[in-house]
């Protein structure tokens, strides 16, 4: 396991962590100021400044990417199929332009939440079947672009509205079905916030292997958590054994960035410099 105590060279900032404090260009500049070498941008933040300007900001601030958030939301009415397909193809194209190592997939839940305007449904089995079909189709396009896809399992509390893939095992089962030869084009993005509770976590991380382990996200689970979406904790402020999970991930050969992704009204209310300073400090002590 790598020693992070002396520097923060393997810290990446998911730009959602400071999305309220500035646009993507300001975030890129602040990361350079704090010696943060990598970011994982969100598509809406890139769109807000324009893709060309975002690419320039990455280049001008000498940044790498640890991922691109997010593709997916595959579930919807049949009439939305072309929209879903085209949206995910654009996501791949944007990721290529930015130099991302992978597109992170949040797969979607029930159709009325994944693609608003779709007919209401309670059929989560059908939703999961649509996810398989959607990833399979996107994978064909991603292969042409040499852009790997990383499925992110989300906590079961998000099964209805954001992701009906909720465990590492489910995500890896999809990988095995759609990429049985382990080509390096389909894998997982593991976020400790979503997976820390899973009794099968360590055995499933061992199953992942280096070729399927594409991104690693960190934050913390607060007790009590007052908002399941927007009350994530800074590393060290909650109950997740982050170092144990990172040790397991790195035992599989993962040597990439530990990406800090914190959705939190409390942290959004603080200055960007303050938040990034704490991120740097906690990356060295709690990650």
C-alpha positions as a LaTeX table, in Angstrom:
\begin{tabular}{lrrr}
\hline
Residue & $x$ (\AA) & $y$ (\AA) & $z$ (\AA) \\
\hline
Unk1 & 0.00 & 0.00 & 0.00 \\
Unk2 & 1.36 & 3.40 & $-0.98$ \\
Unk3 & 2.35 & 5.88 & 1.70 \\
Unk4 & 0.36 & 9.10 & 1.25 \\
Unk5 & 1.61 & 10.77 & 4.44 \\
Unk6 & 4.43 & 12.74 & 2.86 \\
Unk7 & 2.70 & 14.35 & $-0.11$ \\
Unk8 & $-0.56$ & 14.48 & $-2.03$ \\
Unk9 & 0.63 & 13.63 & $-5.53$ \\
Unk10 & $-2.03$ & 10.90 & $-5.85$ \\
Unk11 & $-4.91$ & 13.16 & $-4.85$ \\
Unk12 & $-7.49$ & 13.88 & $-7.54$ \\
Unk13 & $-10.38$ & 16.27 & $-7.04$ \\
Unk14 & $-13.81$ & 15.35 & $-8.28$ \\
Unk15 & $-15.07$ & 18.77 & $-9.26$ \\
Unk16 & $-18.45$ & 18.22 & $-7.56$ \\
Unk17 & $-16.60$ & 18.79 & $-4.28$ \\
Unk18 & $-16.41$ & 22.54 & $-4.96$ \\
Unk19 & $-19.13$ & 22.92 & $-7.58$ \\
Unk20 & $-20.81$ & 25.78 & $-5.71$ \\
Unk21 & $-17.63$ & 27.83 & $-5.31$ \\
Unk22 & $-16.64$ & 28.38 & $-8.93$ \\
Unk23 & $-16.80$ & 27.16 & $-12.50$ \\
Unk24 & $-14.54$ & 24.51 & $-13.98$ \\
Unk25 & $-11.88$ & 27.02 & $-15.05$ \\
Unk26 & $-11.69$ & 28.48 & $-11.53$ \\
Unk27 & $-11.51$ & 24.96 & $-10.08$ \\
Unk28 & $-8.68$ & 23.98 & $-12.42$ \\
Unk29 & $-6.74$ & 27.09 & $-11.46$ \\
Unk30 & $-7.29$ & 26.46 & $-7.75$ \\
Unk31 & $-6.12$ & 22.87 & $-8.09$ \\
Unk32 & $-2.89$ & 24.04 & $-9.71$ \\
Unk33 & $-2.43$ & 26.56 & $-6.89$ \\
Unk34 & $-2.75$ & 23.79 & $-4.28$ \\
Unk35 & $-0.51$ & 21.35 & $-6.14$ \\
Unk36 & $-3.39$ & 19.01 & $-7.01$ \\
Unk37 & $-2.37$ & 17.16 & $-10.15$ \\
Unk38 & $-5.65$ & 15.65 & $-11.33$ \\
Unk39 & $-9.37$ & 16.28 & $-11.54$ \\
Unk40 & $-12.50$ & 14.39 & $-12.50$ \\
Unk41 & $-14.91$ & 16.87 & $-14.10$ \\
Unk42 & $-18.68$ & 16.63 & $-14.28$ \\
Unk43 & $-20.31$ & 17.07 & $-17.67$ \\
Unk44 & $-22.55$ & 19.95 & $-16.62$ \\
Unk45 & $-19.54$ & 21.88 & $-15.35$ \\
Unk46 & $-17.71$ & 21.30 & $-18.62$ \\
Unk47 & $-20.77$ & 22.33 & $-20.61$ \\
Unk48 & $-21.11$ & 25.53 & $-18.59$ \\
Unk49 & $-17.69$ & 26.79 & $-19.75$ \\
Unk50 & $-17.64$ & 25.02 & $-23.12$ \\
Unk51 & $-15.69$ & 21.89 & $-24.00$ \\
Unk52 & $-12.89$ & 23.76 & $-25.78$ \\
Unk53 & $-12.37$ & 26.06 & $-22.80$ \\
Unk54 & $-12.39$ & 23.08 & $-20.43$ \\
Unk55 & $-9.77$ & 21.30 & $-22.52$ \\
Unk56 & $-7.66$ & 24.46 & $-22.47$ \\
Unk57 & $-8.03$ & 24.77 & $-18.69$ \\
Unk58 & $-6.80$ & 21.20 & $-18.23$ \\
Unk59 & $-3.83$ & 21.86 & $-20.48$ \\
Unk60 & $-2.96$ & 25.33 & $-19.12$ \\
Unk61 & $-2.99$ & 24.09 & $-15.52$ \\
Unk62 & $-1.02$ & 20.92 & $-16.32$ \\
Unk63 & $-3.74$ & 18.64 & $-15.02$ \\
Unk64 & $-4.50$ & 15.00 & $-15.62$ \\
Unk65 & $-7.91$ & 13.39 & $-15.30$ \\
Unk66 & $-8.84$ & 10.46 & $-13.08$ \\
Unk67 & $-12.23$ & 10.01 & $-14.77$ \\
Unk68 & $-15.12$ & 11.82 & $-16.39$ \\
Unk69 & $-18.54$ & 12.06 & $-14.70$ \\
Unk70 & $-20.87$ & 10.84 & $-15.83$ \\
Unk71 & $-22.28$ & 8.65 & $-18.55$ \\
Unk72 & $-25.19$ & 6.27 & $-18.14$ \\
Unk73 & $-28.80$ & 6.87 & $-17.11$ \\
Unk74 & $-29.67$ & 4.07 & $-19.51$ \\
Unk75 & $-33.24$ & 3.44 & $-18.34$ \\
Unk76 & $-36.18$ & 5.05 & $-20.11$ \\
Unk77 & $-39.08$ & 4.54 & $-22.46$ \\
Unk78 & $-38.35$ & 2.95 & $-25.82$ \\
Unk79 & $-39.02$ & 6.33 & $-27.42$ \\
Unk80 & $-36.02$ & 7.73 & $-25.51$ \\
Unk81 & $-33.56$ & 5.17 & $-26.86$ \\
Unk82 & $-31.99$ & 7.45 & $-29.47$ \\
Unk83 & $-31.66$ & 10.26 & $-26.91$ \\
Unk84 & $-29.94$ & 7.95 & $-24.42$ \\
Unk85 & $-27.63$ & 6.48 & $-27.07$ \\
Unk86 & $-26.62$ & 9.86 & $-28.49$ \\
Unk87 & $-26.11$ & 11.43 & $-25.07$ \\
Unk88 & $-23.73$ & 8.67 & $-24.05$ \\
Unk89 & $-21.84$ & 8.88 & $-27.32$ \\
Unk90 & $-21.34$ & 12.59 & $-26.75$ \\
Unk91 & $-20.05$ & 11.77 & $-23.27$ \\
Unk92 & $-17.44$ & 9.44 & $-24.78$ \\
Unk93 & $-16.39$ & 12.12 & $-27.28$ \\
Unk94 & $-16.03$ & 14.71 & $-24.50$ \\
Unk95 & $-13.96$ & 12.31 & $-22.40$ \\
Unk96 & $-11.63$ & 11.71 & $-25.34$ \\
Unk97 & $-11.19$ & 15.45 & $-25.90$ \\
Unk98 & $-10.39$ & 16.02 & $-22.21$ \\
Unk99 & $-7.95$ & 13.11 & $-22.02$ \\
Unk100 & $-9.91$ & 11.11 & $-19.43$ \\
Unk101 & $-8.80$ & 7.56 & $-18.62$ \\
Unk102 & $-12.44$ & 6.38 & $-18.34$ \\
Unk103 & $-16.07$ & 7.44 & $-18.34$ \\
Unk104 & $-17.76$ & 6.78 & $-15.00$ \\
Unk105 & $-21.23$ & 5.29 & $-15.46$ \\
Unk106 & $-24.13$ & 6.00 & $-13.12$ \\
Unk107 & $-26.53$ & 3.57 & $-14.71$ \\
Unk108 & $-29.96$ & 4.92 & $-13.77$ \\
Unk109 & $-32.82$ & 3.63 & $-11.67$ \\
Unk110 & $-36.49$ & 3.50 & $-12.63$ \\
Unk111 & $-37.33$ & 5.16 & $-15.96$ \\
Unk112 & $-39.31$ & 8.12 & $-14.64$ \\
Unk113 & $-36.26$ & 9.25 & $-12.64$ \\
Unk114 & $-33.48$ & 8.25 & $-15.02$ \\
Unk115 & $-35.07$ & 9.95 & $-18.01$ \\
Unk116 & $-37.83$ & 12.31 & $-16.80$ \\
Unk117 & $-40.88$ & 12.12 & $-19.02$ \\
Unk118 & $-40.74$ & 8.34 & $-19.24$ \\
Unk119 & $-43.77$ & 6.40 & $-18.04$ \\
Unk120 & $-43.73$ & 5.56 & $-14.32$ \\
Unk121 & $-42.66$ & 2.01 & $-13.48$ \\
Unk122 & $-41.90$ & $-0.12$ & $-10.43$ \\
Unk123 & $-40.18$ & $-2.84$ & $-12.47$ \\
Unk124 & $-36.57$ & $-2.78$ & $-11.28$ \\
Unk125 & $-35.87$ & $-6.11$ & $-13.00$ \\
Unk126 & $-36.69$ & $-4.51$ & $-16.32$ \\
Unk127 & $-34.59$ & $-1.47$ & $-15.39$ \\
Unk128 & $-31.57$ & $-3.69$ & $-14.79$ \\
Unk129 & $-32.11$ & $-5.40$ & $-18.14$ \\
Unk130 & $-32.13$ & $-1.98$ & $-19.82$ \\
Unk131 & $-28.86$ & $-1.17$ & $-18.07$ \\
Unk132 & $-27.21$ & $-4.26$ & $-19.57$ \\
Unk133 & $-28.50$ & $-3.35$ & $-23.02$ \\
Unk134 & $-27.44$ & 0.26 & $-22.69$ \\
Unk135 & $-23.92$ & $-0.52$ & $-21.53$ \\
Unk136 & $-23.53$ & $-3.10$ & $-24.27$ \\
Unk137 & $-24.45$ & $-0.56$ & $-26.93$ \\
Unk138 & $-22.29$ & 2.19 & $-25.43$ \\
Unk139 & $-19.38$ & $-0.22$ & $-25.16$ \\
Unk140 & $-19.36$ & $-0.73$ & $-28.92$ \\
Unk141 & $-18.93$ & 3.01 & $-29.45$ \\
Unk142 & $-16.42$ & 3.34 & $-26.60$ \\
Unk143 & $-14.24$ & 0.61 & $-28.10$ \\
Unk144 & $-13.97$ & 2.59 & $-31.33$ \\
Unk145 & $-12.81$ & 5.58 & $-29.31$ \\
Unk146 & $-10.54$ & 3.52 & $-27.00$ \\
Unk147 & $-12.37$ & 5.00 & $-24.01$ \\
Unk148 & $-12.92$ & 2.54 & $-21.11$ \\
Unk149 & $-16.19$ & 2.54 & $-19.21$ \\
Unk150 & $-16.32$ & 2.24 & $-15.42$ \\
Unk151 & $-19.58$ & 1.14 & $-13.77$ \\
Unk152 & $-20.10$ & 2.82 & $-10.39$ \\
Unk153 & $-22.32$ & 0.85 & $-8.00$ \\
Unk154 & $-24.32$ & 3.20 & $-5.80$ \\
Unk155 & $-25.69$ & 2.66 & $-2.30$ \\
Unk156 & $-29.07$ & 0.84 & $-2.32$ \\
Unk157 & $-30.79$ & 4.04 & $-1.19$ \\
Unk158 & $-30.28$ & 5.27 & $-4.75$ \\
Unk159 & $-31.75$ & 2.20 & $-6.47$ \\
Unk160 & $-34.96$ & 3.94 & $-7.57$ \\
Unk161 & $-33.70$ & 7.28 & $-8.78$ \\
Unk162 & $-30.01$ & 7.01 & $-9.65$ \\
Unk163 & $-28.62$ & 3.50 & $-9.96$ \\
Unk164 & $-30.16$ & 0.04 & $-9.83$ \\
Unk165 & $-26.64$ & $-1.41$ & $-9.71$ \\
Unk166 & $-25.90$ & $-1.28$ & $-5.99$ \\
Unk167 & $-23.06$ & $-3.66$ & $-5.17$ \\
Unk168 & $-19.60$ & $-4.36$ & $-6.49$ \\
Unk169 & $-20.78$ & $-7.89$ & $-7.24$ \\
Unk170 & $-23.59$ & $-6.63$ & $-9.49$ \\
Unk171 & $-21.22$ & $-4.34$ & $-11.35$ \\
Unk172 & $-18.67$ & $-7.10$ & $-11.88$ \\
Unk173 & $-21.36$ & $-9.50$ & $-13.04$ \\
Unk174 & $-22.23$ & $-7.01$ & $-15.78$ \\
Unk175 & $-18.55$ & $-6.75$ & $-16.70$ \\
Unk176 & $-18.29$ & $-10.52$ & $-16.94$ \\
Unk177 & $-21.38$ & $-10.75$ & $-19.14$ \\
Unk178 & $-20.45$ & $-7.96$ & $-21.52$ \\
Unk179 & $-16.65$ & $-8.18$ & $-21.51$ \\
Unk180 & $-15.85$ & $-11.80$ & $-20.70$ \\
Unk181 & $-12.36$ & $-11.58$ & $-22.18$ \\
Unk182 & $-11.43$ & $-8.73$ & $-19.80$ \\
Unk183 & $-10.26$ & $-6.44$ & $-22.59$ \\
Unk184 & $-9.67$ & $-3.47$ & $-20.29$ \\
Unk185 & $-12.61$ & $-1.60$ & $-21.79$ \\
Unk186 & $-15.17$ & $-2.28$ & $-19.04$ \\
Unk187 & $-14.60$ & $-2.13$ & $-15.30$ \\
Unk188 & $-15.70$ & $-0.47$ & $-12.09$ \\
Unk189 & $-15.35$ & 2.81 & $-10.24$ \\
Unk190 & $-15.50$ & 2.11 & $-6.51$ \\
Unk191 & $-16.64$ & 4.90 & $-4.19$ \\
Unk192 & $-16.23$ & 4.10 & $-0.50$ \\
Unk193 & $-19.41$ & 6.05 & 0.32 \\
Unk194 & $-21.49$ & 3.58 & $-1.65$ \\
Unk195 & $-19.78$ & 0.28 & $-0.87$ \\
Unk196 & $-18.27$ & 0.43 & 2.63 \\
Unk197 & $-21.24$ & $-1.35$ & 4.25 \\
Unk198 & $-21.23$ & $-4.40$ & 1.92 \\
Unk199 & $-20.33$ & $-7.67$ & 3.73 \\
Unk200 & $-19.04$ & $-9.05$ & 0.41 \\
Unk201 & $-16.89$ & $-6.01$ & $-0.34$ \\
Unk202 & $-13.43$ & $-7.46$ & 0.26 \\
Unk203 & $-14.09$ & $-10.67$ & $-1.64$ \\
Unk204 & $-15.50$ & $-8.69$ & $-4.56$ \\
Unk205 & $-12.52$ & $-6.32$ & $-4.61$ \\
Unk206 & $-10.32$ & $-9.41$ & $-4.79$ \\
Unk207 & $-12.42$ & $-10.58$ & $-7.73$ \\
Unk208 & $-12.03$ & $-7.25$ & $-9.53$ \\
Unk209 & $-8.40$ & $-7.53$ & $-10.58$ \\
Unk210 & $-6.20$ & $-4.78$ & $-11.94$ \\
Unk211 & $-7.84$ & $-4.72$ & $-15.37$ \\
Unk212 & $-11.33$ & $-3.96$ & $-14.02$ \\
Unk213 & $-10.32$ & $-1.50$ & $-11.27$ \\
Unk214 & $-10.56$ & 1.86 & $-13.04$ \\
Unk215 & $-11.32$ & 4.52 & $-10.43$ \\
Unk216 & $-11.33$ & 4.88 & $-6.65$ \\
Unk217 & $-13.37$ & 7.59 & $-4.90$ \\
Unk218 & $-13.11$ & 8.67 & $-1.27$ \\
Unk219 & $-15.12$ & 10.65 & 1.25 \\
Unk220 & $-16.77$ & 9.56 & 4.52 \\
Unk221 & $-20.10$ & 8.44 & 5.96 \\
Unk222 & $-21.33$ & 10.69 & 8.76 \\
Unk223 & $-23.43$ & 9.49 & 11.68 \\
Unk224 & $-26.08$ & 10.73 & 11.61 \\
Unk225 & $-26.32$ & 11.40 & 7.89 \\
Unk226 & $-28.93$ & 14.11 & 7.46 \\
Unk227 & $-29.16$ & 14.00 & 3.65 \\
Unk228 & $-28.31$ & 10.79 & 1.80 \\
Unk229 & $-27.20$ & 12.77 & $-1.26$ \\
Unk230 & $-25.69$ & 15.97 & 0.03 \\
Unk231 & $-24.28$ & 15.20 & 3.48 \\
Unk232 & $-21.11$ & 13.30 & 2.69 \\
Unk233 & $-18.26$ & 13.72 & 5.10 \\
Unk234 & $-14.66$ & 14.76 & 4.67 \\
Unk235 & $-12.33$ & 11.80 & 5.03 \\
Unk236 & $-11.70$ & 11.12 & 8.72 \\
Unk237 & $-14.94$ & 12.69 & 9.92 \\
Unk238 & $-17.07$ & 9.55 & 9.65 \\
Unk239 & $-17.08$ & 5.79 & 10.11 \\
Unk240 & $-15.57$ & 4.35 & 6.91 \\
Unk241 & $-12.28$ & 2.46 & 7.21 \\
Unk242 & $-10.92$ & 4.14 & 4.09 \\
Unk243 & $-7.37$ & 2.88 & 4.49 \\
Unk244 & $-8.49$ & $-0.74$ & 4.71 \\
Unk245 & $-10.50$ & $-0.41$ & 1.52 \\
Unk246 & $-7.65$ & 1.35 & $-0.28$ \\
Unk247 & $-5.26$ & $-1.38$ & 0.85 \\
Unk248 & $-7.56$ & $-4.00$ & $-0.68$ \\
Unk249 & $-7.87$ & $-2.04$ & $-3.92$ \\
Unk250 & $-4.14$ & $-1.51$ & $-4.21$ \\
Unk251 & $-3.51$ & $-5.19$ & $-3.48$ \\
Unk252 & $-5.19$ & $-5.79$ & $-6.85$ \\
Unk253 & $-2.60$ & $-3.59$ & $-8.55$ \\
Unk254 & $-4.47$ & $-0.29$ & $-8.62$ \\
Unk255 & $-1.93$ & 2.54 & $-8.60$ \\
Unk256 & $-4.05$ & 5.48 & $-9.72$ \\
Unk257 & $-5.49$ & 8.52 & $-8.02$ \\
Unk258 & $-7.61$ & 8.55 & $-4.89$ \\
Unk259 & $-10.38$ & 10.85 & $-6.05$ \\
Unk260 & $-12.08$ & 13.02 & $-3.45$ \\
Unk261 & $-15.80$ & 13.35 & $-4.20$ \\
Unk262 & $-17.85$ & 15.13 & $-1.56$ \\
Unk263 & $-21.43$ & 16.28 & $-2.05$ \\
Unk264 & $-22.04$ & 18.45 & 0.98 \\
Unk265 & $-23.89$ & 21.69 & 1.65 \\
Unk266 & $-21.56$ & 22.22 & 4.58 \\
Unk267 & $-18.42$ & 22.04 & 2.47 \\
Unk268 & $-20.01$ & 23.96 & $-0.41$ \\
Unk269 & $-20.55$ & 26.84 & 2.03 \\
Unk270 & $-16.81$ & 27.17 & 2.66 \\
Unk271 & $-14.28$ & 28.88 & 0.41 \\
Unk272 & $-12.62$ & 26.87 & $-2.32$ \\
Unk273 & $-9.16$ & 27.46 & $-0.86$ \\
Unk274 & $-10.34$ & 26.26 & 2.54 \\
Unk275 & $-11.92$ & 23.09 & 1.15 \\
Unk276 & $-8.90$ & 22.22 & $-0.99$ \\
Unk277 & $-6.55$ & 22.82 & 1.92 \\
Unk278 & $-8.51$ & 20.39 & 4.08 \\
Unk279 & $-8.65$ & 17.88 & 1.21 \\
Unk280 & $-4.88$ & 17.94 & 0.93 \\
Unk281 & $-4.39$ & 17.50 & 4.68 \\
Unk282 & $-6.91$ & 14.67 & 5.02 \\
Unk283 & $-5.58$ & 12.87 & 1.95 \\
Unk284 & $-2.27$ & 12.58 & 3.76 \\
Unk285 & $-3.77$ & 11.48 & 7.11 \\
Unk286 & $-7.10$ & 9.72 & 6.51 \\
Unk287 & $-6.81$ & 8.18 & 3.05 \\
\hline
\end{tabular}
